[in-house]
Amino acid sequence: MLAFVLHLTLAVPFAPEPQQPGAGDWVSSGTWMETRGYSDDAGVPLSTLIVQLRRDPGSWTEQLTVDAGPRHGLSSWVSFSEDDAGWCWRARYINTRDEASAWGPEACFNIDTTPPPWPPGFDAGPSLSPGALTVSAQPVTDARSATAGYHLLVARAPGGPWFAQTGLRQPGLPFGTWLGEGTWFVGIEAVDLADNTSSDTSDPPELRAVTITGRDSVPVPPAPAWDQAYTNNWGDQLGYDPGWARDAGVSVLTFTVRNADGGQWHHVDTAQAGRDWPYRWISTHVIQREGVFVARVGAISGDAVGRWSRESAPLVVDATEPETPGGLALAPLETRSAPVQLAWTASRDNLAGIELYKVHLMNGTTGAELYVTTPLTSLDAGTLEEGRWSFEVRAKDRADNWSPYSSPSTTVVVDRTGPIASAPQVEPLDGGVVVRWAPPIDALSSLASVELVRDEAGGAQQVLPATASPFVDAPPAGTWTWRVRGIDRLGNQGAFSPPSAVVVVTPSGLVVGPRITGVPTSVGCGQLEEPLAATGDAPLSWRLVSGPPGMTLDPLTGILRWTVEGTGPVEVTAAVNNAAGEDRRTFSIERTCAQPRGPWDLRVGCEAGPGGLLLALCLTLLRPRLRVVR
């Protein structure tokens, strides 16, 4: 029976290299399986880890497939229900493009789920000197693997609860303890290579009561310090500088950890004089859970055990991501440059507390990021490009856990450009004119109003009370044009349009000036013969200002004539006149003729004659077809 728990961040194309358990290792009923090679040079995310297991000897029969997770490093737990022959394992990775790495090298290990026996002949104390403790027992032999060492078991009462000091390589050694003053009950157990202990299945069969005294003769150590106050890794480290101990004659330092709100102290490490000076990092993998923890250190000088240091500052172990922010809101929904208020519901976190929020602003393919500490922030819209902006947000706690991004917010429009207007059209009407225009176009906001002005030749301008198209105007004698502009609902004023056609008002009547409204833009091969279009009062007179060689423009009809050859654009400028003035327009005609053609098309065909088949050569005079695009 297998049980599997996984945390990983891996990489393709590198095959995983087994790190633990390695060749020849012994494991008990379960083991953490770790690999090396976590980076992916291609930057493609991983989706799946595949682990294979086999008995040794045997073929690959067990296969476990696990989704890749967000944690750092492979950490897989596999459980074994009984003593088996040896096992081997290997792994490979698959990324989100379904690309699989090769199988990594295999690592074979042995299973031992049977605890070693209790060491016989145990004895301890009495105290030989203040704070000293001497224990002794006979060595034991493990039934399957081998005895790796011994643990001293300590409790305040005969029935426990028990906690252990590790590090004994022989069953009988004098050594100092981290015990407080008073009476303690002690025992000794064996531990094998698979980390099975005698106490896995039963209580100690032999106990001794000992008394600890004389702690005032050893200096009190300074308090230890964690390397950080918050972590998402319960294997964080405790830093300690024991330089003071060298001068004080201290030989051993011992370190313990417990929950900050009380509970039992757990021994985590011991530092020996001369070997571990002048600095010590103590791993605290013993924690193995979330919570708030403190540490302390005790000193031993010779056979005397000193008092405990003050407790360290708390360490918050939090491996849970914060709650995803929600309730995203923006105000106002349209703006030119006024500040935009971004708000969302504050995230909650189980232990470490929220440190900051990461806000991701989005405008199509454009984005920006900012970091804030509260769920309400003001954004200077003047720093944003024009467009439709929304945002999403995620939370980070003090232990460096990130929540997922929220759903996107509603959209705010940032618009600092006015509407774009086209030239108005004018028509005579009973001695006046009718002015018409298309609604000015605003790309982001909406049109709120228009402004129509009448311009007189020479500079005079008058704003007309127009609110919608069409507008009837009765200009006095003079030469006039009209222009229009739009204002959107954010107050952005667009530029005035180009002027309308010129209108001349005289005592004898009104003349509307000419305006060229239609020209060809693309032609094929052959003969071009196309009239230009214009508005304005007759008579109109046309003139070709510039164009390619051979092109003509009929002055009365406005027909443009030209024999088209070759490809590419040609530029043409034409003018039209009447009594009110002249309009001139420059435009480009794109030639789409692939190659010059003559008027002859050669066709080869077969015709059935009275005597059989007659091959005829047919010449047909064809006029090339010309396509004109306006």
C-alpha positions in Angstrom: 0.0 0.0 0.0 1.4 3.4 -1.0 0.5 6.9 0.2 1.8 9.9 -1.7 2.0 13.6 -0.8 3.8 16.1 -3.1 5.2 19.6 -3.2 7.3 20.6 -6.1 8.7 23.2 -8.5 10.6 21.3 -11.3 11.8 21.7 -14.8 11.9 20.1 -18.2 14.1 19.0 -20.0 16.3 18.0 -17.1 15.6 14.5 -15.8 15.2 14.3 -12.0 18.2 13.1 -10.0 17.3 11.2 -6.8 18.8 12.8 -3.7 16.9 11.0 -0.9 16.6 8.1 -0.3 19.8 7.2 -2.0 21.4 3.9 -2.8 21.7 1.7 0.2 19.6 3.9 2.5 17.2 2.4 5.0 13.7 3.8 5.5 10.9 2.9 7.9 7.2 2.8 7.1 7.5 5.9 5.0 10.1 8.3 3.5 10.4 11.7 2.0 11.7 11.3 -1.5 13.6 14.3 -2.9 15.2 15.0 -6.3 17.6 17.6 -7.7 17.3 19.7 -10.9 14.5 22.1 -10.3 15.1 24.8 -13.0 13.7 25.0 -16.5 15.9 27.0 -18.9 13.0 27.1 -21.4 10.7 28.7 -18.9 7.8 26.4 -19.6 5.7 25.6 -16.5 5.4 22.0 -15.3 2.1 20.2 -15.1 2.9 16.7 -13.9 5.4 14.6 -12.0 5.5 10.8 -12.7 7.2 8.5 -10.1 7.8 4.8 -10.7 8.6 2.3 -8.0 9.7 -1.3 -8.2 10.8 -4.0 -5.9 14.5 -4.9 -5.9 14.8 -7.2 -7.8 11.8 -6.7 -10.0 10.2 -4.7 -12.8 8.7 -1.2 -12.7 5.1 -1.8 -11.6 4.0 1.0 -9.3 3.4 4.4 -11.1 2.2 7.6 -9.4 1.1 10.6 -11.4 0.8 13.9 -9.5 -0.1 17.4 -10.6 2.7 19.9 -10.2 2.1 22.3 -7.3 3.2 25.8 -6.4 5.7 24.9 -3.6 9.5 25.0 -4.0 11.4 21.7 -4.3 10.2 18.1 -4.8 9.0 16.6 -1.5 7.1 13.4 -1.9 5.9 11.1 0.9 5.6 7.3 0.2 4.4 4.9 2.9 5.2 1.2 3.2 3.0 -1.1 5.3 5.4 -3.9 6.1 9.0 -5.1 5.9 9.7 -5.7 2.2 12.6 -6.5 0.0 14.5 -3.5 -1.2 12.7 -0.9 -3.4 13.9 1.3 -6.3 12.5 4.6 -7.6 12.9 7.0 -10.4 11.0 10.0 -11.7 10.4 12.2 -14.8 8.6 15.5 -15.4 6.0 16.7 -18.0 5.5 20.4 -18.8 2.3 22.2 -20.0 3.3 21.6 -23.6 3.2 17.8 -22.9 6.9 17.5 -23.3 8.4 14.8 -21.1 11.9 14.6 -19.7 13.8 11.4 -19.7 13.5 9.1 -16.7 16.1 10.1 -14.1 18.6 7.6 -12.7 17.1 5.1 -10.2 17.9 4.9 -6.5 17.5 1.7 -4.5 16.8 1.5 -0.8 15.8 -0.9 2.0 12.7 -1.1 4.1 12.8 -1.7 7.9 9.5 -1.1 9.8 10.4 -3.1 12.9 11.6 -1.1 16.0 14.8 -2.2 17.7 14.6 -3.8 21.2 15.0 -1.8 24.4 18.6 -1.7 25.7 18.9 -4.0 28.7 20.8 -3.2 31.9 19.9 0.4 32.0 21.1 2.6 34.9 21.3 6.3 35.5 22.8 8.6 38.3 22.7 9.5 41.1 24.0 13.0 40.4 27.8 12.8 40.5 28.2 16.6 40.5 25.8 19.6 40.1 23.7 19.2 36.9 25.6 16.0 35.8 23.9 12.8 34.7 25.5 9.4 33.9 23.5 6.7 32.0 24.5 3.2 31.0 23.0 0.2 29.2 24.0 -2.8 27.2 24.2 -2.5 23.3 21.5 -4.0 21.2 21.4 -5.6 17.8 18.6 -4.6 15.3 16.8 -7.5 13.7 16.8 -6.1 10.1 19.1 -3.1 9.6 21.5 -2.0 12.3 21.6 0.0 15.5 22.5 3.6 14.6 22.5 5.1 18.2 20.5 5.7 21.3 18.1 8.4 22.7 17.8 9.5 26.3 14.1 9.6 27.3 13.1 12.2 29.9 9.8 12.8 31.7 8.5 14.6 34.8 6.4 11.6 35.8 6.9 7.8 35.3 4.1 7.6 32.7 5.4 10.5 30.5 4.9 12.4 28.3 8.4 11.7 27.0 10.8 13.7 25.0 14.2 12.7 23.7 17.7 14.0 23.5 19.5 12.5 20.5 23.1 12.1 19.7 24.2 9.1 21.8 26.4 6.7 19.8 26.9 4.3 22.7 24.4 3.1 25.4 26.6 4.3 28.3 27.9 7.9 28.4 28.1 10.6 31.0 26.6 13.8 29.5 24.9 17.0 30.5 21.2 17.5 29.9 18.9 20.4 29.3 16.7 19.5 32.3 15.6 22.0 34.9 16.2 21.6 38.6 14.3 18.9 40.4 13.5 15.2 40.0 13.2 13.6 36.5 12.5 10.1 35.3 14.9 8.9 32.6 15.2 5.9 30.3 17.2 4.9 27.2 16.1 3.6 23.8 17.8 2.4 20.6 17.3 3.8 17.1 18.1 1.9 13.9 19.3 3.0 10.5 15.7 3.3 9.3 15.0 5.7 12.2 12.7 3.2 14.1 13.0 3.6 17.9 12.3 1.3 20.7 9.5 3.5 21.9 7.5 3.2 18.6 5.5 0.3 20.1 5.9 0.3 23.9 6.8 2.4 26.9 10.3 2.2 28.6 10.6 -1.0 30.7 13.2 0.5 33.0 13.2 4.0 34.5 15.5 5.8 36.9 14.7 8.9 39.0 17.5 11.5 39.0 17.8 15.0 40.6 19.3 18.0 38.9 20.9 20.8 41.0 23.6 23.5 40.9 22.4 25.6 37.9 23.7 28.9 39.3 27.4 28.0 38.6 26.9 28.3 34.8 26.3 31.7 33.1 22.9 32.3 31.5 23.2 32.4 27.7 21.9 35.3 25.6 18.6 34.5 23.8 18.8 33.0 20.3 17.3 34.7 17.3 15.5 33.4 14.2 16.9 34.5 10.8 13.5 36.1 10.1 10.2 36.7 11.9 7.9 35.0 9.3 8.4 32.0 7.1 6.5 29.6 4.9 9.1 26.9 5.4 9.0 25.1 8.8 12.6 24.1 8.2 13.7 27.7 9.0 16.9 28.2 10.9 17.8 29.6 14.3 21.0 31.7 14.4 23.3 31.9 17.4 26.7 33.3 18.1 28.2 31.5 21.0 31.4 33.6 21.2 30.7 34.5 24.8 30.7 30.8 25.8 34.4 30.5 24.9 35.4 33.0 27.6 32.8 31.7 30.1 34.2 28.1 29.9 31.0 26.7 28.5 31.4 23.3 26.7 28.0 22.5 25.3 25.0 24.6 24.2 21.6 22.9 23.8 18.6 24.3 21.9 14.8 23.7 22.4 11.6 24.9 20.6 7.9 25.1 21.6 4.7 26.8 20.7 4.7 30.5 21.8 1.5 30.0 23.7 3.0 27.3 25.9 3.3 23.5 25.8 6.2 21.1 25.8 9.7 22.1 24.9 11.3 20.0 22.1 15.1 19.5 21.8 16.3 20.4 18.3 20.1 20.6 18.4 23.3 20.6 20.4 26.5 22.6 19.8 29.9 21.2 21.1 32.8 23.4 22.2 35.7 23.7 19.7 33.7 22.1 16.8 30.8 24.4 16.3 32.3 27.8 17.4 32.2 30.6 16.6 28.7 30.6 14.9 25.9 28.1 14.7 22.8 27.6 12.5 20.3 25.3 14.0 17.8 23.7 11.7 14.3 23.4 13.1 12.7 20.8 10.9 11.3 19.3 14.1 8.4 21.9 13.9 6.7 20.3 10.9 3.6 22.3 11.2 2.2 25.9 11.0 2.1 28.0 14.2 4.0 30.5 16.3 7.2 29.2 17.9 9.9 30.4 20.3 13.3 29.0 21.1 15.7 29.0 24.0 19.3 27.9 24.7 20.9 26.3 27.7 24.6 26.1 28.6 26.6 23.2 30.2 30.0 23.8 31.8 31.8 20.5 32.6 29.2 18.6 34.6 27.1 21.6 35.6 23.9 22.5 33.7 23.0 26.2 33.7 19.7 28.0 33.5 17.8 28.6 30.3 18.1 31.8 28.3 15.2 34.1 27.7 12.9 33.0 24.9 13.6 34.2 21.4 11.2 36.5 19.6 8.4 34.5 18.0 8.7 32.8 14.6 5.5 32.6 12.6 5.4 29.5 10.3 2.6 30.0 7.8 2.5 28.0 4.5 -1.1 28.8 3.6 -1.9 31.4 0.9 -4.1 34.4 1.9 -7.7 34.7 0.8 -8.2 36.0 -2.7 -9.3 39.7 -2.7 -12.8 40.4 -3.9 -15.3 43.2 -4.3 -13.2 45.2 -6.8 -14.5 48.7 -7.6 -13.5 51.8 -9.6 -14.7 55.4 -9.3 -15.2 57.4 -11.4 -15.9 55.3 -14.5 -14.7 58.1 -16.8 -12.0 60.7 -16.3 -9.6 63.0 -18.0 -7.0 63.3 -15.3 -8.9 63.2 -12.0 -7.7 60.6 -9.5 -9.3 57.2 -9.8 -10.2 55.3 -6.6 -9.4 51.6 -6.6 -11.0 49.6 -3.8 -11.5 45.9 -2.9 -12.4 43.8 0.1 -9.4 43.2 2.4 -8.0 39.7 2.3 -7.7 37.6 5.4 -4.7 35.4 6.4 -4.6 32.6 9.0 -1.3 33.4 10.8 1.2 35.8 9.3 -1.2 38.6 8.3 -1.4 40.6 5.1 1.8 42.6 4.2 0.8 44.1 0.9 -1.3 43.9 -2.3 0.0 43.7 -5.9 -2.3 45.6 -8.3 -2.1 44.8 -12.0 -3.6 47.4 -14.2 -4.7 46.3 -17.7 -5.4 48.3 -20.9 -5.5 45.7 -23.8 -1.9 44.7 -24.3 -0.6 47.5 -22.0 -0.1 46.9 -18.3 1.3 48.4 -15.2 1.9 47.2 -11.6 1.9 48.8 -8.2 2.3 47.6 -4.7 0.1 49.0 -1.8 -0.5 48.1 1.8 -4.2 48.9 2.1 -7.2 47.7 0.1 -8.0 51.3 -1.0 -5.7 53.4 -3.2 -5.9 56.5 -5.3 -4.4 56.4 -8.8 -3.3 59.5 -10.7 -5.1 59.1 -14.0 -2.8 61.7 -15.6 0.0 59.1 -15.5 -2.1 56.5 -17.5 -2.3 56.2 -21.3 -5.7 56.9 -22.8 -7.9 53.8 -23.0 -10.2 51.5 -21.1 -8.4 50.4 -17.9 -9.4 47.6 -15.4 -7.4 46.0 -12.7 -6.9 42.7 -10.8 -5.3 42.3 -7.4 -3.6 39.6 -5.3 -2.5 39.6 -1.7 0.8 38.6 0.0 1.3 37.7 3.6 4.3 38.4 5.7 5.5 34.8 5.2 5.7 35.4 1.4 2.6 33.4 0.5 0.7 34.9 -2.5 -3.0 34.5 -3.1 -4.3 33.9 -6.7 -5.3 37.0 -8.7 -8.9 38.3 -8.3 -11.3 38.5 -11.1 -10.9 41.7 -13.2 -12.7 44.8 -12.1 -15.1 47.0 -14.1 -13.5 49.4 -16.6 -12.6 53.1 -16.2 -12.2 55.2 -19.4 -9.3 57.6 -19.5 -9.9 60.1 -22.3 -8.1 63.4 -22.9 -8.8 63.7 -26.7 -11.8 65.4 -28.2 -14.0 64.1 -31.0 -12.9 64.2 -34.6 -15.2 66.1 -37.0 -15.4 66.1 -40.8 -16.1 69.1 -43.1 -19.8 70.3 -43.2 -21.8 70.3 -46.5 -23.7 73.4 -47.6 -26.6 73.8 -50.0 -28.6 76.9 -51.1 -32.1 77.3 -49.7 -34.4 80.4 -50.4 -31.6 82.9 -50.2 -29.8 81.2 -47.3 -27.9 77.9 -46.9 -28.5 74.5 -45.2 -25.5 73.3 -43.3 -25.2 69.5 -42.7 -22.5 67.5 -40.9 -21.8 64.0 -39.7 -21.7 63.5 -35.9 -18.1 64.0 -34.7 -16.5 60.6 -33.7 -15.1 60.0 -30.2 -13.0 56.8 -29.8 -13.5 56.4 -26.0 -16.2 58.6 -24.5 -19.4 59.8 -26.2 -20.4 63.0 -27.9 -22.2 65.5 -25.7 -22.5 68.6 -28.0 -21.3 70.3 -31.2 -20.2 73.9 -32.0 -20.8 75.4 -35.5 -19.0 78.5 -36.6 -19.3 80.7 -39.7 -16.0 82.2 -41.0 -15.8 85.2 -43.2 -13.0 85.7 -45.7 -10.6 88.1 -43.8 -10.9 86.6 -40.4 -14.3 87.4 -38.8 -15.9 84.4 -37.1 -19.3 83.9 -35.5 -20.5 81.0 -33.3 -24.0 79.9 -34.5 -26.7 78.5 -32.2 -26.7 75.1 -33.8 -27.4 72.0 -31.6 -28.0 69.4 -34.3 -27.6 68.8 -38.1 -29.0 70.2 -40.3 -28.9 73.9 -39.5 -30.4 76.7 -41.7 -28.3 79.9 -41.8 -28.8 83.2 -43.6 -25.4 84.8 -44.0 -25.1 88.5 -45.0 -23.3 89.7 -48.1 -19.7 88.3 -48.1 -17.6 85.2 -48.7 -18.3 82.5 -46.1 -17.3 79.0 -45.0 -18.6 76.8 -42.1 -16.7 74.6 -39.6 -17.8 72.3 -36.8 -16.3 70.6 -33.8 -17.5 68.2 -31.1 -17.3 68.2 -27.3 -17.5 64.8 -25.4 -19.1 64.3 -22.1 -15.8 64.6 -20.3 -15.4 68.1 -21.7 -12.7 67.3 -24.2 -13.0 69.7 -27.1 -12.1 68.3 -30.5 -10.3 70.3 -33.2 -12.5 72.2 -35.7 -13.2 70.4 -38.9 -11.8 71.5 -42.3 -14.0 74.3 -43.8 -17.0 73.7 -46.0 -17.3 74.8 -49.6 -17.1 78.6 -50.0 -20.4 80.5 -50.3 -20.4 84.0 -51.9 -23.4 86.2 -51.1 -24.0 89.2 -53.3 -26.9 91.6 -53.7 -27.9 89.7 -56.9 -27.9 86.2 -55.2 -25.9 83.5 -53.5 -23.2 81.3 -55.1 -22.0 78.0 -53.5 -18.3 77.4 -54.1 -17.0 74.1 -55.6 -15.9 71.1 -53.6 -14.2 68.0 -55.2 -16.0 65.0 -53.7 -14.9 62.0 -55.8 -11.7 60.8 -57.4 -10.4 57.4 -58.6 -8.0 55.6 -56.2 -7.1 52.4 -58.1 -7.1 51.4 -61.8 -6.1 48.3 -63.9 -4.5 48.1 -67.3 -5.7 50.0 -70.3 -7.4 53.3 -70.9 -8.6 55.4 -67.9 -11.6 57.6 -68.7 -13.3 58.6 -65.4 -15.2 61.8 -64.5 -14.2 63.6 -61.2 -17.1 64.5 -58.9 -17.7 67.9 -57.3 -20.5 70.0 -55.7 -21.1 73.7 -56.1 -23.0 76.1 -58.3 -22.5 75.8 -62.1 -20.8 76.6 -64.3 -17.8 74.6 -63.0 -14.4 74.8 -64.7 -11.8 72.0 -64.3 -8.0 72.2 -64.5 -5.2 69.6 -64.1 -2.6 71.1 -61.9 -0.1 68.2 -62.0 -0.1 64.5 -63.0 1.9 61.9 -64.9 2.8 62.4 -68.6 -0.1 61.8 -71.0 -2.8 62.5 -68.4 -5.5 65.1 -69.3 -8.5 66.6 -67.6 -11.5 67.9 -69.6 -12.1 71.6 -68.4 -15.9 71.3 -69.0 -16.8 67.8 -68.1 -14.1 67.0 -65.5 -13.3 63.6 -67.3 -9.8 62.4 -66.4 -8.1 60.5 -69.3 -4.9 58.4 -69.2 -3.4 55.3 -70.7 -2.4 53.1 -67.7 0.8 51.2 -67.9 3.0 49.6 -65.2 2.3 49.3 -61.4 2.6 51.5 -58.4 1.0 54.9 -57.3 0.9 58.1 -59.2 0.1 61.5 -57.6 -2.5 63.8 -59.2 -3.6 67.4 -58.3 -6.8 68.7 -59.8 -8.7 72.0 -59.3 -12.3 73.1 -59.9 -13.6 76.7 -60.1 -16.8 78.7 -60.2 -17.8 82.3 -59.4 -17.4 81.7 -55.6 -13.8 80.5 -55.8 -11.6 77.4 -56.3 -11.2 74.0 -54.6 -8.0 72.0 -55.1 -7.4 68.4 -54.2 -4.2 66.1 -54.4 -4.9 62.4 -54.5 -3.0 59.2 -55.3 -4.0 56.5 -57.9 -2.7 53.0 -57.4 -1.9 51.2 -60.7 -2.6 47.4 -60.4 -1.5 46.4 -64.0 0.7 43.3 -63.6 2.4 43.8 -67.0 1.8 45.9 -70.2 -0.8 44.4 -72.6 -1.5 45.1 -76.2 -4.9 44.9 -77.9 -4.2 41.4 -79.3 -5.1 38.1 -77.6 -3.7 35.0 -79.2 -5.8 31.9 -78.9 -5.0 28.3 -80.1 -7.9 26.0 -80.7 -9.1 22.8 -82.6 -12.0 22.7 -84.9 -13.5 19.5 -86.4 -13.7 19.7 -90.3 -15.1 17.5 -93.0 -11.8 15.7 -93.4 -10.9 15.3 -89.7 -9.2 17.7 -87.3 -8.1 21.1 -88.4 -5.7 23.1 -86.2 -6.7 26.7 -86.5 -4.8 29.8 -85.3 -7.3 32.4 -84.1 -6.5 36.0 -83.7 -9.1 38.0 -81.8 -9.0 41.7 -81.4 -9.9 42.5 -77.8 -10.1 45.7 -75.9 -8.6 45.3 -72.4 -11.1 45.7 -69.6 -10.4 48.5 -67.1 -11.5 48.4 -63.5 -11.8 51.7 -61.7 -12.0 51.9 -57.9 -13.1 55.1 -56.2 
